């Protein structure tokens, strides 16, 4: 299926690995030119080279922390007029809420709420003026379903979701959409950190914790960054202009709800 975005310019934040990398690959597969980003230059370089070799699209590397003003400026200098913005960032580590300091909470909210809002402020007006724009925010299924130890991440991402629910409606008439992708248990480094955390709390092995977590998923497996990335690419496509302000769960049926 041709997604109708070949030649479009996309910024994909925190895309050197994990779900951000999956989204960068999905957009490259659709023919988009990319700005990819990460804090580890070597990992970022490997991802950029792989995407160039596989898909023949233009890939610009920006090694920076997207939560800083300097990092955001570097991204926007590399792509001043993006058609597509994929917001992604590392979440706070698992921690009991009683252990969180004020500084921890400010950092978590900055990473997972303020940073994407600042990038949306910087890019959506231009998208609206040009008559095309797609924003996808990678949040988490924890916005709807609690995950032990991830209260700060969940709260910040839920705040972002609520903030943008109204904003999305203000720009929909200019062919600019803002949607959220809610990953469930995807096969990433963060998932495996959670498996270690669960094994330690439960007093059993990581293999047992892996089997336990998979047994709770109706699909019977963890998700992959590649399928997550293709869902992102569809939301960024020319065919998704009538989808906005939505929260798409990719969780293999883990969250038990009819609506």
N, C-alpha and C positions, 0 to 999 in steps of 0.2 A: 504493500500500500504506500503510495506516495503521500507523504504528510504535508506537502506544499510549503515547506520551509527551507528548501535547498538554497544556499547562499545567504541565509539569515545569519546575523551575528549574535552569539550567545555568550554571556558570562556565567560560568558555573563555579560557585564558591566552594572551597574545601573539596576539591575534585581530584586530588592526587591519589586517593584510595577510597574504598568503601562505597557507600551509596552515591556520593558526589561523583566519583569516578564512573559508576554505572550510568549516571545521568549524562555525563560528558560523552560517553561512548554511544548512548542512545541518540543523542542529538547529532553526533558526527555521522552516525549511520544514516540519519535523515538528511545529511548534506550541509549541516550548519558549520560555519566557521566559529572557532572557540577561543575564549580566554579561560584557561584553567588556572587553578590557584591551590596553593598549599604552603605549609610552613617548612616542610622538608624539601630543599631544592633537589636532592637526588631522586627522591620518590616522585616528585613532580615532573622531573625531566624524563624519567622512565615512562610515565603515563602519557606525556605529550608525544614522545617518540613513537610509542605504540599506536596512538590514535592517528598520527600523520601517516605511518606506514600502512595501516589497515584501510583508512578511508580517504586519504589524499586531500583532506581539508586543511585550511590554515589553522594552526594552533599556536597561540601566544601564551607563554608561561609567565605567571606573576607569583613569585615566591614572597608571601607576605601573610601577616595575621589580619584577616578580614575584619576583626573586631576593632582594629585601630583606624584612626583617620588616615594615617599614612598608607595603610594597606588598601583602604577603600579608594583613595586617590589614585594609587597605582593601577587598580583594576579599571577605573573609569578613564584614566589616561590611555590605557591599552585599548579600550573600546568605549569611546565617548558617546556613541549612539546605539546602544544595544537594542535588539529586537526582543531578546529573551533574557530573563534573569532567573537563575536558579539559586535560591538562598539556602545555604547549608553551613553548619558550623559545628565544631565539637561541643558536646554537652558536658555539663559538670560530672565529675566522677560520682559513683554511688557512695552515699553517705547518709547516716542517720540524721534526720532533720535537726536533732538536738545538738549535733556537732557543727552545724553551719554558723559561721560568723557573719557579721554584717557585710564584711568585704567579700566573703564567698557568695552571698546572695546578690550583691551588686554585680559581681563578675558574671554570675549565671544569667541574670536578666539582661546584662549587656550583650553577652554572646548570643542568646537565643531569642531575644525580643527586640532590643534596641538596634542591634547591628542590621538585621534584615529590614527594619523600618527605615533606617537611614539610607540604605541602598535603594529602597523603593521610592523614597522621597527624591533621590537623585536621578532616577531613571524613568519613572512612570510619566512625568509631564512630557518628556520628549517622545515617548511611545504614543501618548495620546495625540500629540501634535502631528505625528507621522501617520496615524491611523492604524497602527498595528503594534501589539505588545502582549507578551506572555510572561507572567511571573508565577513561578512555582516555589513554594516554601516547603522544605523538608522538615516536618515536625516529628510526631511520633504517635503511635496508638495509645501512649500513656496520656494523651490529651483526653481520651475517653475512658481509659481503664488504668487504674493505678498500678505502678510498678514499684515494689519496695526499694527504697534507697534513692529513687530518682525524682523525689518530690520537687526539688528546685528546677530541674529540667522540665518536668511536666507543667509546673506553674508558669514558667516563662513562656513556654510554647503555647499554652492555653491563652495566655495574655495576648500573644501575637495573633492567634486565631480570632479572638474576639475583636481586637483592634481593627483587623483587616476586613471583617465581615461587612462593615459599612463602607469602608473605602472601596472595596471591590465594586460596589453598586454605583459609585460615582464616576467610574471610568469605563464601565461596560459599554456605554453608548459610543465610545471612540475605538471600539474593537481592541480593548485592552482587558485581559482577564487576569485575575489573581486567584490562585487555588493552592490548596495544601495537600501534600502527599504524606500519609501517615503510615510509616513502615511498622510492621509487626516484627516478628523474629526473623531478621534477615541475616544471612551468613556473612558476617563482617567481624572485624576485630572487636568492636564494641559488644557484639553478641557474646563472643567467647569470653570477654571480661565479665559479662553478666553470668555466664555459666560458672566461671571460677568463684564468683561471689556467692551464687546459690549453693555450690558444692560446699563451700566453707561454712555457710550458715546452717546447711542441713546435715553436715557431718558425714558426707558421702563423697564418692569419687566424681570427677568431672564427667566421666563416661556415663555414670548413672544420672547425673543432672541433665546431660544432653538428652538421654532417652526420656527422662521425665518431661522435659520441655517439649520435645517433639510429640509426645503422646497427647499433649493438650491441644495440639493444632489439628483441626479436622482434615487439612490437606496432607497431614502425615509427614511433613518435611519443613525445613527452613526455606525461606525465600532467597532469591539470588539478586545481587546487585544488577545483573543484566536485565532481568525481567522488570525490576523496579525502574531502571533507566528507560525502558521502552514505554512504560506507563507515563513517565515524565515527558518523553518526547511526544506522545499523543496529546497530552494537555497543552503542549507548546505548539501544536500543529495548527494548520489553517482550518482544520475540520472541527476544532474545539472552541470556536468563538462564541458558542451559546452555553458554555459551561464556565461559570464564575462564582466565586465565593463558596466553593465546595471543599469538602474534606474527604479525600479518597483513601480508604483503608486498603492497604496491601498486607494482609495478615493471615491468609490461608483459612479464614473463617474463625480465627481465634476469639475475636470480640463477639459475644453472643447477643445479637440484636437484630430485630426485624427492620429497623429504620436507621 
